[in-house]
Amino acid sequence: MNDNNHRDKPGPETAPGPDPVAVNRMFGRIAGRYDLVNHLLTGGVDLAWRRALVRAVAAARPSRVVDLATGSGDVAFALRRALPPEVEILGLDFCRPMLDEAEKKKRRRQPCPNLNFVLGDVLDLPMEAGTADAATISFGLRNLTDRGRGLAEMRRILKKGTGRLYVLEFTQPARWIRPFYFPYLRHILPRLAGRISGDESAYRYLNTSIEGFPPAERISAEIEAAGFHHVRARAMTGSIVTLHQARA
Ligand SMILES: C[S@@+](CC[C@H](N)C(=O)[O-])C[C@H]1O[C@@H](n2cnc3c(N)ncnc32)[C@H](O)[C@@H]1O
């Protein structure tokens, strides 16, 4: 099947995602406190989720990695630490204030010439087809207006046959964890995060976007429908988060 077929194919029906202008503005408002809120409200478990993603990428020994919806760049920096210095890493995001946070962190660290950040849209990637060995997207897929289009773009930029996709995303949690998880997500998290970041509405969006997000099996089906193969999903922390992997 040729690639254009996959780009045009709707795959499993996906409800339209959030408004991109609103998403961009929202991340712009919370950019300065984004990392702090993440680490505090997950008790640092978010670092372990990102580490699992980075370990999986490192095991495949890529030469060129693109971290999509990189935000303040935590995954990109973790990749920089885990991969040899000659590996090229590009972090991409469409929110300037989030990228400014990533650039600030870069200036504070040892020089890393092969780690760069670029402003861009996951739905229209400014990259040549078949040029990346790995594409990562951590807590970004949920925020895309059109997941099918985003996944098709990811597949387009990956090297056919060898390129790999890694998606880290919230999913629907296991039954046993729900009585603790949902009250936390609905009532405690938005208030606490609102106090720290000064923007409670952003964390109400977090809650509704997580609760409204499809289960992991459905995301696997969407990845497959975008033309990927060898699709696997690994649930973590009571299925709060899933690491999806696939080959282009
Ligand atoms: C929850 S943050 C995740 C940041 C980072 N990957 C992490 O693991 O912490 C979601 C990011 O997705 C970005 N984003 C959402 N839609 C995007 C799009 N269409 N193109 C590029 N970036 C996008 C937002 O600007 C935001 O920085």
The ligand as a Tripos MOL2 file, in Angstrom:
@<TRIPOS>MOLECULE
LIG
   27    29     1     0     0
SMALL
NO_CHARGES

@<TRIPOS>ATOM
      1 C1          1.3610   18.0370   27.9300 C.3       1 LIG1
      2 S1          2.5930   18.8550   26.9760 S.3       1 LIG1
      3 C2          3.8280   17.5920   26.8030 C.3       1 LIG1
      4 C3          5.2350   18.1430   26.7920 C.3       1 LIG1
      5 C4          6.3390   17.1160   26.8570 C.3       1 LIG1
      6 N1          6.3320   16.2330   25.7150 N.3       1 LIG1
      7 C5          6.2820   16.3150   28.1350 C.2       1 LIG1
      8 O1          6.3850   15.0810   28.0980 O.co2     1 LIG1
      9 O2          6.1910   16.9230   29.2060 O.co2     1 LIG1
     10 C6          1.8460   18.8750   25.3860 C.3       1 LIG1
     11 C7          2.6240   19.7150   24.3890 C.3       1 LIG1
     12 O3          2.0600   19.4820   23.0950 O.3       1 LIG1
     13 C8          2.2050   20.6740   22.3490 C.3       1 LIG1
     14 N2          1.3240   20.5630   21.1770 N.ar      1 LIG1
     15 C9         -0.0080   20.3240   21.1460 C.ar      1 LIG1
     16 N3         -0.4480   20.2640   19.8810 N.ar      1 LIG1
     17 C10         0.6320   20.4560   19.0800 C.ar      1 LIG1
     18 C11         0.8210   20.4930   17.6710 C.ar      1 LIG1
     19 N4         -0.2050   20.3370   16.8240 N.pl3     1 LIG1
     20 N5          2.0660   20.6990   17.2040 N.ar      1 LIG1
     21 C12         3.1040   20.8860   18.0400 C.ar      1 LIG1
     22 N6          2.9940   20.8750   19.3890 N.ar      1 LIG1
     23 C13         1.7650   20.6600   19.9080 C.ar      1 LIG1
     24 C14         1.8460   21.7590   23.3520 C.3       1 LIG1
     25 O4          2.2860   23.0350   22.9580 O.3       1 LIG1
     26 C15         2.5500   21.2300   24.6220 C.3       1 LIG1
     27 O5          3.8440   21.7610   24.7420 O.3       1 LIG1
@<TRIPOS>BOND
     1     1     2 1
     2     2     3 1
     3     2    10 1
     4     3     4 1
     5     4     5 1
     6     5     6 1
     7     5     7 1
     8     7     8 2
     9     7     9 1
    10    10    11 1
    11    11    12 1
    12    11    26 1
    13    12    13 1
    14    13    14 1
    15    13    24 1
    16    14    15 ar
    17    14    23 ar
    18    15    16 ar
    19    16    17 ar
    20    17    18 ar
    21    17    23 ar
    22    18    19 1
    23    18    20 ar
    24    20    21 ar
    25    21    22 ar
    26    22    23 ar
    27    24    25 1
    28    24    26 1
    29    26    27 1
@<TRIPOS>SUBSTRUCTURE
     1 LIG1         1 GROUP 0 **** ****
